[in-house]
Amino acid sequence: MQLAAYFKRINLTAPAQPSLKHLRTLHRAHVTAIPFENLDIHYPQRILLEPDRFFDKIVRRQRGGFCYEQNGLFYQILQLMGYQASLISASVYQPDLDDFGPPAAHVAIMAELEDRQWLVDVGFGSSFPEPLLLEKDQVQEQDGVKYVIKSMEDNIFLLDRSFDGGNSYTPMYRFDVIPRKLSSFQEMCDFHQSSEASPLFRKKLISLAKPGGRLTLTSTQLIMTEGGNRKVTELKGEADFRQKLQQHFGFCVINDKVQYVSPNQKPITHP
């Protein structure tokens, strides 16, 4: 795995020795350069939990990925750079059910720095831009969003966030801090690729943090947020989705496979 190629992918000069400052810079650079996306589920290419595959897809082919791919890659990068880190299991809150999904439906990272633990996550659809300190009930604000980690039973933690200045909080996910092997997430990775019970299987999704906002494309909508303003454009079908996918993210679908294309390439006309 080539660190230089990864740093080029996230538009960052290689940081020096492991430090909290450099980890914050690395985390933010990753989430603003690499989109969260689940397109291989919908233009079927089976996702296997192998770090070399993550590197090839995200770095060499300039794609994005969902949690197992993105955090799987980031975990390997942190290890190569000398950080003390481990993969951890999380259960994502599902608002439509007002409940949490199954364990290991999401993977995050726990890093140890300055004798403290930090929650690291570059693979959540709308993740926090920098690591969060594992400190119970402490409000941590990043880019206008407030986050709080709460302690639950049996060493389980709950991550909440607020978009309205702390007047109301909504759960993101709950997690433990038990180190896991990447292979232990393959069953849930397969679940997301094959089950109607998974929101990732039910709709296409690609999302990227932008300065002051976020750009998100789903099967049915293009959502642009900037400075607290939200603009939603309804899509008119698959051809419209593919046109906006290339226009806004530089991805095109050729022979039912997603590829990155140069921004200067002539737009592809989709039937």
MINUMAR-536116 format. One line per field, with one value per residue (C-alpha): z, y, x. Coordinates in nm, 2 decimals. Last residue first. Example, Ala and Ser with C-alpha at 12.3 -4.5 7.8 and 13.67 -1.06 7.14 Angstrom:
<atoms>
w <- c(0.71 0.78)
v <- c(-0.11 -0.45)
u <- c(1.37 1.23)
</atoms>
This chain:
<atoms>
w <- c(-2.25 -2.10 -2.29 -2.16 -2.08 -2.26 -2.04 -1.87 -1.52 -1.59 -1.54 -1.24 -1.33 -1.21 -1.39 -1.56 -1.90 -1.84 -1.55 -1.50 -1.20 -1.19 -0.88 -0.97 -1.35 -1.37 -1.10 -1.23 -1.57 -1.42 -1.19 -1.48 -1.69 -1.40 -1.34 -1.33 -1.02 -0.76 -0.67 -0.31 -0.19 0.17 0.33 0.65 0.50 0.21 0.15 -0.19 -0.21 -0.55 -0.52 -0.63 -0.63 -0.40 -0.46 -0.17 -0.17 0.17 0.34 0.45 0.25 0.09 0.25 -0.01 -0.05 -0.28 -0.22 -0.42 -0.25 -0.09 -0.04 0.17 0.37 0.47 0.55 0.17 0.21 -0.04 -0.04 0.31 0.44 0.27 0.46 0.77 0.72 0.63 0.95 1.14 0.86 0.96 1.30 1.60 1.90 2.17 2.21 2.19 1.97 1.94 1.63 1.51 1.77 1.74 1.97 2.04 2.15 2.11 1.86 1.60 1.42 1.72 1.74 1.95 1.98 2.22 2.41 2.52 2.81 2.95 2.98 2.81 2.83 2.63 2.35 2.26 1.92 1.83 1.46 1.36 1.18 1.48 1.83 2.11 2.40 2.68 2.82 2.83 2.69 2.40 2.21 1.86 1.55 1.28 1.00 1.17 0.94 0.70 0.53 0.78 0.65 0.77 1.14 1.42 1.79 2.00 2.31 2.54 2.67 2.42 2.13 2.12 1.81 1.80 1.45 1.30 1.15 1.08 1.06 1.31 1.56 1.40 1.34 1.61 1.68 1.60 1.30 1.04 1.23 1.20 1.44 1.33 1.53 1.57 1.59 1.65 1.44 1.62 1.63 1.77 1.50 1.33 0.98 0.84 1.11 1.03 0.66 0.74 0.95 0.68 0.42 0.65 0.75 0.38 0.26 0.56 0.59 0.22 -0.07 -0.29 -0.63 -0.75 -0.94 -0.78 -0.44 -0.36 -0.57 -0.56 -0.20 -0.09 -0.29 -0.13 0.21 0.16 0.29 -0.02 -0.20 -0.48 -0.79 -0.87 -1.02 -0.72 -0.45 -0.62 -0.60 -0.22 -0.18 0.08 -0.11 -0.09 -0.09 0.19 0.42 0.37 0.42 0.75 0.89 0.79 0.94 1.26 1.28 1.21 1.50 1.73 1.66 1.46 1.32 1.00 0.77 0.40 0.19 0.13 -0.17 -0.05 -0.35 -0.34 0.02 -0.08 -0.36 -0.13 0.13 -0.12 0.00)
v <- c(0.62 0.79 1.06 1.08 1.42 1.51 1.45 1.76 1.65 1.33 1.01 0.78 0.45 0.27 -0.05 -0.13 -0.14 0.21 0.41 0.75 0.91 1.27 1.36 1.65 1.62 1.25 1.15 1.42 1.26 0.91 1.01 1.18 0.87 0.66 0.85 1.21 1.33 1.57 1.86 1.96 2.28 2.32 2.64 2.62 2.77 2.53 2.22 2.05 1.75 1.57 1.34 1.01 0.73 0.95 1.23 1.43 1.74 1.88 2.21 2.49 2.37 2.05 1.70 1.43 1.20 0.92 0.70 0.45 0.31 0.00 -0.19 0.08 0.11 -0.26 -0.47 -0.53 -0.75 -0.84 -0.60 -0.46 -0.82 -0.91 -0.64 -0.76 -1.11 -0.96 -0.76 -1.02 -1.02 -0.67 -0.80 -0.63 -0.43 -0.39 -0.02 -0.04 0.15 0.33 0.52 0.86 0.95 1.28 1.58 1.88 2.23 2.19 2.45 2.34 2.06 1.83 1.51 1.19 0.91 0.64 0.42 0.06 -0.05 -0.29 -0.03 0.32 0.60 0.91 1.07 1.42 1.60 1.96 2.07 2.42 2.31 2.09 2.12 1.88 1.86 1.65 1.39 1.11 1.17 0.96 1.26 1.30 1.28 1.55 1.61 1.44 1.19 1.24 0.90 0.74 0.61 0.86 0.77 0.81 0.81 0.92 0.76 0.94 0.89 1.16 0.95 0.62 0.56 0.39 0.32 0.28 -0.01 -0.01 -0.29 -0.46 -0.49 -0.49 -0.16 0.08 0.19 0.46 0.24 0.52 0.70 0.41 0.45 0.28 -0.01 0.01 -0.23 -0.12 -0.13 -0.06 0.21 0.30 0.53 0.45 0.58 0.23 0.17 0.49 0.40 0.05 0.20 0.45 0.17 -0.03 0.29 0.37 0.01 -0.11 0.22 0.27 0.35 0.62 0.59 0.73 0.42 0.40 0.54 0.43 0.11 -0.01 0.08 -0.09 -0.40 -0.42 -0.39 -0.70 -0.70 -0.82 -0.60 -0.78 -0.57 -0.52 -0.18 -0.13 -0.26 -0.11 0.23 0.25 0.58 0.80 1.04 1.09 1.43 1.62 1.31 1.23 1.58 1.62 1.29 1.36 1.71 1.59 1.30 1.55 1.77 1.47 1.35 1.07 1.18 1.38 1.45 1.36 1.66 1.64 1.64 1.33 1.11 1.25 1.14 0.79 0.77 0.87 0.61 0.33 0.00)
u <- c(-3.02 -2.72 -2.53 -2.18 -2.04 -1.72 -1.42 -1.27 -1.38 -1.19 -1.38 -1.43 -1.60 -1.91 -1.99 -2.32 -2.16 -2.03 -2.18 -2.02 -1.85 -1.72 -1.91 -2.14 -2.18 -2.11 -2.36 -2.60 -2.62 -2.65 -2.94 -3.12 -3.08 -3.21 -3.53 -3.66 -3.47 -3.62 -3.40 -3.36 -3.19 -3.08 -2.95 -2.75 -2.44 -2.45 -2.66 -2.72 -2.95 -3.00 -3.29 -3.45 -3.18 -2.97 -2.72 -2.57 -2.35 -2.26 -2.20 -1.97 -1.68 -1.80 -1.86 -1.94 -2.24 -2.33 -2.64 -2.83 -3.14 -3.28 -2.96 -2.80 -3.12 -3.06 -3.37 -3.41 -3.11 -2.83 -2.54 -2.59 -2.62 -2.29 -2.11 -2.29 -2.14 -1.80 -1.76 -1.56 -1.30 -1.18 -1.08 -1.23 -1.10 -1.37 -1.45 -1.83 -2.07 -2.40 -2.50 -2.61 -2.87 -3.06 -3.01 -3.23 -3.17 -2.79 -2.72 -2.98 -2.78 -2.74 -2.55 -2.57 -2.31 -2.40 -2.15 -2.17 -1.95 -2.22 -2.50 -2.49 -2.24 -2.30 -2.10 -2.21 -2.17 -2.26 -2.27 -2.16 -1.84 -1.74 -1.87 -1.79 -2.03 -1.89 -2.13 -1.87 -1.53 -1.41 -1.27 -1.41 -1.20 -1.25 -1.50 -1.80 -1.96 -2.25 -2.26 -2.03 -1.70 -1.44 -1.49 -1.24 -1.34 -1.05 -0.91 -0.68 -0.32 -0.20 -0.33 -0.52 -0.73 -1.08 -1.21 -1.56 -1.75 -2.12 -2.37 -2.15 -2.44 -2.79 -2.98 -3.08 -3.44 -3.69 -3.79 -3.80 -3.52 -3.27 -2.98 -2.66 -2.51 -2.13 -1.84 -1.48 -1.16 -0.83 -0.57 -0.23 -0.09 0.25 0.18 0.13 -0.13 -0.31 -0.32 -0.46 -0.73 -0.81 -0.86 -1.09 -1.27 -1.34 -1.42 -1.62 -1.81 -1.91 -1.69 -1.55 -1.39 -1.06 -0.96 -0.61 -0.70 -1.06 -1.09 -0.73 -0.68 -1.00 -0.92 -0.58 -0.74 -0.97 -1.32 -1.50 -1.75 -1.94 -1.98 -2.34 -2.44 -2.66 -2.43 -2.13 -2.29 -2.27 -2.10 -1.93 -1.73 -1.35 -1.19 -1.37 -1.39 -1.02 -0.88 -1.08 -0.94 -0.58 -0.59 -0.73 -0.48 -0.20 -0.30 -0.35 0.00 0.16 0.50 0.51 0.21 0.23 0.12 -0.25 -0.48 -0.68 -0.57 -0.22 -0.19 -0.31 -0.06 0.23 0.12 0.15 0.00)
</atoms>
